[in-house]
Amino acid sequence: MKYIKLAASFNFGEVTSVVIASVLLPFLPITPIQLLFQSLLYDIGQLTLPFDNVDNESLKEPKQWDINSLKHFMLFMGPLSSSFDMIVFASIWFIFGIRDAATFQTIWFSYGVVSNLVGMHIIRTARIPFIQSNAHKFVYASSIILSIIAIIVPYTALGHIIGLVSNPISYLIIIIGVPILYCFVALFAKKIYIKKYHEWI
């Protein structure tokens, strides 16, 4: 359920972001091959969730499959994720003044992976992650390693093959800073969701 809700909400948010950005921008915000590689990276991270620790309250009684629960979660957390994508788009375009397609795509490629892997830790527990609930070491390791790979890939031959470019280190403020901001907002949103639907995962 952690994996399904995570994938459903983030994919819904990302599709929404791509559609909106594709309409507003004079170029694609990310190319198909970049999107596939981006998805591959954070999907690998999500595949460590079967090893994850489970909070005690989640083990008190069996969980039943509920499609409405998945729908509510997707429609609640998906737009939140998409809104932060819009913040990234606006920052790249208006604050940094970037008009080059390859640079724009590279920033969003790295941001997308880091954001999804950071968001995974918010979604994996109803508690406060890192403080009240710790993930399995495999989940932590995959998040760190894959985030580093996503940041480094644009500087490699593989990154250049798929159309990514080497960007100034200063752009890390978007790639790392916005996901951290997302964490705090998502924690607040989580409280609202739990209060409204009396559940999380």
Secondary structure, 3 states (H helix, E strand, C coil): CHHHHHHHHHHHHHHHHHHHHHHHCCCCCCCHHHHHHHHHHHHHHHCCHHHCCCCHHHHCCCCCCCHHHHHHHHHHHHHHHHHHHHHHHHHHHHHCCCCCHHHHHHHHHHHHHHHHHHHHHHHCCCCCECCCECCCHHHHHHHHHHHHHHHHHHHCHHHHHCCCCCCCHHHHHHHCHHHHHHHHHHHHHHHHHHHHHCCCC
